[in-house]
Amino acid sequence: MIDAERAAERGREAAPPAPTEPPRLTLLYHFFRPDDVVSARLFDELATGLAERGWRVTVRPANRSCFGRGRRFPRREVRAGVEIRRVWRPDFDQSSNRGRLLNSAWMHAAWAWSALVSRRRPNEVMLVGTDPILGVLAAIPWKLLRRRTKTAHWCFDLYPDAAVADGMLAPDGWLPRLLARLTAAAYRRCDLVADLGACMGRRLQAIEPSCHPETITPWSLVEPATPPAPDPAVRHELFGDATLGLLYSGSFGRAHSYEEFLALARALCGSGVAFCFAGRGNRADELRAAVGPDDANIRFAGFAPEDQLEQRLTACDLHLVSLRPEWTGTVIPSKFFGALAAGRGVVYAGAPESAIAGWVRAHDAGWVLTPATVPEVAAQLRALADNPVELAALRRRCHAAYHAHFSRSRMVEQWDAALRALLAERR
């Protein structure tokens, strides 16, 4: 009897370990490929990157396009190892406030239903973004209905703070207070919250003190291996014969300011430094109206299609990035990362205590522009225009900083490690 027990014990020791289930990720985001919304493309690249690292990824976006009513996508498909299971959604107008609210409510209801009925699997993590509005609220039903599933949130836009900064909600109104309580409850149910910068992290902790977010930044959709030289034709189209070209490219909405850039351009008029604005949004028209006939070093250009984006972003010497101080921590302008990836320095008009201002100083990647620093920045840009050696050094420095701290591979690896750590905690 004893010999039989010993033989059985030796057999158990020699047997190979039981196979473990691969880690699984359910990603909840309103839009996904082939929509070209920047945030949707980032989540697409994150899903693909995690699938390459051994995750079984399922994405649950809407079956409707962000742009244009009537366009639909297949309900189910598999691309690059990622399973896409789209939620059927009515064709509400995403460009209207009413339509956005209805779309948001529908997606929240659909995701709550999927938490209830979809198959439970071991080693599962749910990751939700911030589109639709208040996307983090999905953590509440998922945690209540699937207690063994870990929940994570990647915060791109902080609500209701962004709506208050935009003037849509009164800061002391009942609705912001209610939304703050709801989001605080959702953050408490998240096992991981990722912010886009320290200033956003501070706001998150103010909403829910038990929240200790980890910073995981977005990355550039274009990552040149070396800092590209400007295309001469595109550069001349944007800046003429200027010795130093500063470009604003991308959305130009209520969160962005132009007054500091206008003051800087006027301080540099006649110095060989030119500015080009190629943005779209409700504040772009305000800027056009504010530019007068004497502002000879300011130009405007149309929005670049995706296949011309890299040439556009690398035609300049410096990128203009802005965020109004009251918006600090509610959003982080992603064009900062695109500028560094292209090896271009940044002139950032925003709060000195913001995350981007901190990165600009930490990596010596440009200048922080405020009304008080306009004369100082103008003098340094005038000197830079006459110093091609320093400009080349700035390009190399920015490109190296991007790949050392903000690249897609580094951020996907950070997500992989953070999500696997959640599963290790459960075991």
C-alpha positions in Angstrom: 0.0 0.0 0.0 2.8 2.3 0.9 4.7 1.5 -2.3 1.6 2.2 -4.3 1.2 5.6 -2.7 4.9 6.4 -3.3 4.5 5.4 -7.0 1.5 7.7 -7.4 3.3 10.6 -5.8 6.3 10.1 -8.1 3.9 10.0 -11.0 2.3 13.3 -10.0 5.8 14.9 -9.7 6.8 13.7 -13.1 3.6 14.7 -14.8 3.8 18.0 -16.8 1.9 20.9 -15.3 -1.7 21.4 -16.4 -2.1 23.9 -19.2 -3.3 27.3 -18.2 -5.8 29.4 -20.0 -4.3 32.2 -22.0 -5.1 35.7 -20.8 -8.2 37.2 -22.3 -9.1 40.8 -22.9 -12.5 42.3 -23.6 -12.0 45.8 -25.0 -15.0 48.2 -24.8 -14.8 51.2 -27.1 -17.4 53.0 -29.2 -15.5 53.0 -32.5 -12.8 50.7 -34.0 -11.2 49.9 -37.3 -11.8 50.9 -40.1 -12.9 54.3 -38.5 -9.9 56.7 -38.5 -10.7 58.4 -35.2 -7.3 58.8 -33.5 -8.4 57.2 -30.3 -10.1 54.3 -32.2 -6.8 53.7 -34.1 -4.9 53.7 -30.8 -7.2 51.1 -29.3 -6.9 49.1 -32.5 -3.1 49.1 -32.3 -3.3 48.3 -28.6 -5.6 45.3 -29.3 -3.3 44.1 -32.1 -0.2 44.5 -30.0 -1.6 42.5 -27.1 -2.8 39.8 -29.4 0.8 39.5 -30.7 1.9 39.1 -27.0 -0.4 36.1 -26.4 -3.7 37.7 -25.4 -7.0 36.5 -26.8 -8.6 39.9 -27.5 -12.3 40.5 -28.2 -13.4 44.1 -29.0 -17.1 45.2 -28.7 -17.5 48.5 -30.7 -20.6 49.8 -32.4 -21.5 48.6 -35.9 -21.9 52.2 -37.0 -19.2 54.6 -38.3 -18.3 57.7 -36.4 -18.3 59.7 -39.6 -21.5 59.9 -41.7 -24.8 58.3 -41.1 -25.8 55.1 -42.9 -22.4 53.5 -42.9 -22.2 50.1 -41.2 -19.6 47.4 -40.5 -19.9 43.6 -40.3 -21.2 42.4 -36.9 -18.4 39.8 -36.6 -14.9 39.5 -38.0 -11.4 38.6 -37.1 -8.5 40.8 -38.1 -4.8 40.4 -37.1 -5.7 37.9 -34.4 -8.4 40.3 -32.8 -12.0 39.1 -32.7 -14.4 42.0 -33.4 -17.9 41.5 -32.2 -19.8 44.7 -33.0 -22.8 45.9 -31.1 -25.9 46.7 -33.3 -26.8 50.3 -32.7 -29.5 52.6 -34.1 -28.2 55.2 -36.6 -28.4 58.2 -34.2 -26.6 61.3 -35.4 -23.2 61.3 -33.6 -22.6 64.9 -34.6 -25.5 66.2 -32.5 -25.7 66.4 -28.7 -28.9 64.5 -28.6 -27.5 61.8 -30.9 -24.3 61.4 -28.8 -26.3 61.0 -25.7 -28.6 58.4 -27.2 -25.6 56.5 -28.7 -23.9 56.6 -25.3 -26.9 55.2 -23.5 -27.3 52.5 -26.1 -23.7 51.4 -25.9 -23.8 51.4 -22.1 -26.9 49.2 -22.1 -25.4 46.8 -24.6 -22.2 46.4 -22.7 -24.1 45.8 -19.5 -26.1 43.1 -21.3 -22.9 41.5 -22.6 -21.5 41.4 -19.0 -24.6 39.4 -18.1 -24.9 36.9 -20.9 -21.4 36.4 -22.4 -19.5 33.4 -21.4 -17.4 33.6 -18.3 -13.8 32.6 -18.8 -10.8 32.4 -16.6 -8.0 34.9 -16.8 -10.3 37.7 -18.1 -9.8 41.4 -18.0 -12.2 44.1 -19.3 -10.7 47.3 -20.5 -12.9 50.3 -21.3 -12.1 53.7 -22.7 -13.9 57.0 -22.6 -15.9 56.9 -25.8 -18.9 57.0 -25.4 -19.1 59.7 -22.8 -18.7 58.3 -19.3 -17.5 55.0 -20.6 -15.9 54.2 -17.2 -19.5 53.5 -15.9 -19.3 50.2 -17.7 -17.1 49.0 -14.9 -20.1 49.0 -12.5 -22.2 46.3 -14.2 -19.1 44.3 -15.2 -17.8 44.2 -11.6 -21.3 43.4 -10.2 -22.1 40.7 -12.7 -18.6 39.2 -13.2 -16.8 39.3 -9.9 -13.8 37.3 -11.1 -13.2 39.5 -14.1 -10.6 42.3 -13.6 -11.6 45.7 -14.8 -9.4 48.4 -16.2 -10.0 51.9 -17.6 -7.9 54.0 -20.0 -8.9 57.6 -19.4 -8.6 59.8 -22.5 -11.2 62.5 -21.5 -12.2 63.2 -17.9 -15.9 63.8 -17.4 -17.7 65.8 -16.0 -14.6 68.0 -15.7 -14.3 68.5 -19.4 -17.9 69.5 -19.8 -17.4 72.0 -16.9 -14.3 73.4 -18.6 -16.2 73.7 -21.8 -18.9 75.7 -20.1 -21.6 73.1 -20.9 -22.2 72.5 -17.2 -22.1 74.9 -14.2 -19.3 73.8 -11.8 -21.7 74.0 -8.8 -24.7 72.5 -10.5 -26.5 69.3 -9.4 -25.7 67.4 -12.6 -21.9 67.7 -12.3 -22.2 66.6 -8.6 -24.3 63.6 -9.6 -21.9 62.6 -12.4 -18.9 63.0 -10.1 -20.5 60.5 -7.6 -21.3 58.0 -10.4 -17.8 58.2 -11.9 -16.3 57.9 -8.4 -18.3 54.7 -7.9 -17.0 53.4 -11.2 -13.4 54.2 -10.4 -13.7 52.3 -7.1 -14.7 49.2 -9.1 -11.7 49.5 -11.4 -8.7 47.3 -10.6 -6.5 49.6 -12.8 -7.0 53.1 -14.0 -4.5 54.6 -16.5 -4.3 58.3 -17.1 -2.4 60.2 -19.8 -0.3 62.4 -17.6 0.2 63.4 -13.9 -2.1 66.4 -14.2 -5.0 64.0 -15.2 -4.0 61.7 -12.4 -4.3 64.4 -9.8 -7.9 65.2 -11.0 -8.7 61.5 -10.9 -7.6 61.3 -7.3 -9.6 64.4 -6.4 -12.7 62.6 -7.7 -11.9 59.3 -6.0 -9.1 59.4 -3.3 -8.7 55.6 -3.4 -7.8 55.8 -7.1 -4.1 55.5 -7.8 -3.8 55.8 -11.5 -0.8 54.7 -13.6 0.3 56.9 -16.5 0.2 55.2 -19.9 0.3 57.8 -22.7 -1.0 57.6 -26.2 1.6 57.2 -29.0 2.1 58.6 -32.5 0.3 56.9 -35.4 3.4 57.6 -37.4 6.8 56.6 -36.0 9.7 57.3 -38.4 12.9 55.4 -37.7 14.9 58.6 -38.0 13.9 62.3 -38.0 12.8 62.9 -41.6 14.0 65.8 -43.6 11.2 68.2 -44.7 9.8 67.7 -48.2 10.9 70.9 -50.0 7.6 71.3 -52.0 5.4 70.8 -49.0 7.5 73.1 -46.8 7.4 75.9 -49.4 3.7 75.5 -49.7 3.2 75.9 -45.9 6.0 78.4 -45.1 7.3 80.0 -48.3 11.0 80.9 -47.9 11.0 81.1 -44.1 14.1 80.0 -42.3 12.0 78.5 -39.4 8.5 77.1 -39.8 6.0 76.5 -37.0 3.0 74.4 -37.7 -0.4 73.8 -35.9 -2.0 70.7 -37.4 -5.1 68.9 -36.1 -8.3 69.8 -34.3 -8.7 73.3 -33.1 -11.7 73.3 -30.8 -12.8 74.9 -27.6 -10.1 73.3 -25.5 -7.4 75.1 -27.5 -6.1 78.6 -27.5 -4.5 80.8 -30.1 -3.9 84.1 -28.4 -0.4 83.2 -27.3 0.5 82.0 -30.8 -0.8 85.2 -32.3 1.3 87.3 -29.9 4.4 85.2 -30.7 3.9 85.5 -34.4 3.6 89.2 -34.2 6.7 89.4 -32.1 8.6 87.5 -34.8 7.2 89.2 -37.8 9.9 90.1 -40.2 12.5 87.7 -38.6 12.2 84.9 -41.1 10.0 82.8 -38.8 6.6 81.7 -40.3 3.5 80.2 -38.8 1.0 77.9 -40.5 -2.3 76.8 -39.1 -3.8 73.6 -40.6 -6.5 72.8 -38.1 -10.2 72.4 -38.2 -12.7 73.2 -35.4 -14.9 76.0 -34.1 -11.9 78.1 -32.9 -10.2 77.9 -36.3 -12.6 80.5 -37.7 -12.0 82.7 -34.7 -8.3 82.7 -35.4 -8.8 83.5 -39.1 -10.9 86.5 -38.1 -8.2 87.6 -35.6 -5.4 87.6 -38.2 -5.0 91.0 -39.9 -3.3 92.2 -43.1 -0.2 93.1 -41.2 0.3 89.5 -40.0 2.4 88.6 -43.0 4.1 85.6 -41.4 0.9 83.7 -40.7 -0.6 81.3 -43.2 -3.5 78.8 -43.3 -3.7 75.4 -45.0 -6.4 72.7 -45.4 -6.7 69.5 -43.4 -4.2 66.9 -44.7 -5.5 63.5 -45.8 -4.0 60.5 -44.0 -1.7 59.5 -46.9 -0.1 63.0 -46.8 0.0 63.3 -43.0 3.7 62.3 -42.5 4.8 64.8 -45.2 2.7 67.5 -43.5 4.0 66.8 -40.0 7.6 66.7 -41.0 7.5 69.8 -43.3 7.9 72.1 -40.2 10.7 72.7 -37.7 8.5 73.0 -34.7 4.9 72.1 -33.8 2.4 74.3 -32.0 0.4 72.6 -29.3 -2.1 74.3 -27.0 -4.6 73.6 -24.2 -6.4 76.3 -22.3 -5.4 76.3 -18.6 -9.0 75.5 -17.3 -8.8 72.2 -19.4 -5.6 71.1 -17.7 -5.9 67.4 -16.7 -9.2 66.8 -18.5 -7.5 65.9 -21.8 -3.9 65.6 -23.1 -3.3 66.8 -26.7 -2.0 63.8 -28.6 -0.3 65.9 -31.2 2.6 66.4 -28.7 3.6 62.7 -29.2 3.3 63.0 -32.9 5.7 66.0 -32.9 8.3 64.2 -30.9 8.0 61.0 -33.0 8.8 63.2 -36.1 11.8 64.7 -34.3 10.2 68.1 -34.0 10.3 70.4 -31.0 7.2 71.8 -29.5 6.0 75.3 -28.5 3.3 74.5 -26.0 0.8 77.1 -25.0 -0.7 75.8 -21.7 -0.5 75.7 -18.0 3.1 75.4 -16.7 2.0 72.7 -14.2 0.5 70.5 -16.9 2.0 67.1 -17.9 3.1 68.3 -21.4 4.8 71.4 -19.9 6.7 69.0 -17.6 7.7 66.7 -20.4 8.9 69.7 -22.5 11.1 70.8 -19.7 12.3 67.3 -18.7 13.4 66.3 -22.2 14.5 69.8 -23.4 12.0 69.4 -26.2 10.9 73.0 -26.8 9.2 75.9 -25.0 6.3 76.5 -22.7 4.5 79.6 -23.9 2.4 81.8 -21.6 1.5 85.6 -22.0 4.5 86.3 -19.7 7.0 84.3 -21.7 6.2 85.5 -25.2 9.2 87.9 -25.4 11.7 85.3 -24.1 10.4 82.5 -26.4 10.5 84.9 -29.4 14.1 85.8 -28.7 15.1 82.1 -28.5 13.3 81.2 -31.7 14.9 84.1 -33.5 18.3 82.7 -32.4 17.3 79.2 -33.4 16.4 80.3 -36.9 20.0 81.4 -37.3 21.5 78.2 -35.8 20.9 75.1 -38.0 23.3 73.0 -35.8 21.1 73.6 -32.7 18.0 72.9 -34.7 19.4 69.5 -35.8 20.3 68.7 -32.2 16.8 69.5 -31.1 15.4 67.1 -33.7 17.7 64.3 -32.5 16.8 65.0 -28.9 13.1 64.9 -29.5 13.2 61.8 -31.6 15.3 60.0 -29.0 13.0 61.1 -26.1 9.9 59.7 -28.0 11.4 56.3 -28.5 12.8 56.1 -25.0 9.5 57.1 -23.2 6.4 57.3 -25.5 6.6 54.8 -28.4 3.9 52.4 -29.3 6.1 49.3 -28.4 6.9 50.7 -24.9 3.3 51.6 -24.2 1.9 48.3 -25.3 4.5 46.5 -23.2 3.4 48.6 -20.3 -0.2 47.6 -20.8 0.8 44.0 -21.2 2.7 44.0 -17.9 0.0 46.0 -16.0 -2.9 43.7 -17.2 -0.9 40.5 -16.5 -0.2 41.8 -13.0 -3.9 42.1 -12.4 -4.4 38.4 -13.2 -1.4 37.5 -11.0 -3.0 39.3 -8.1 -6.2 37.2 -8.4 -4.2 34.0 -8.5 
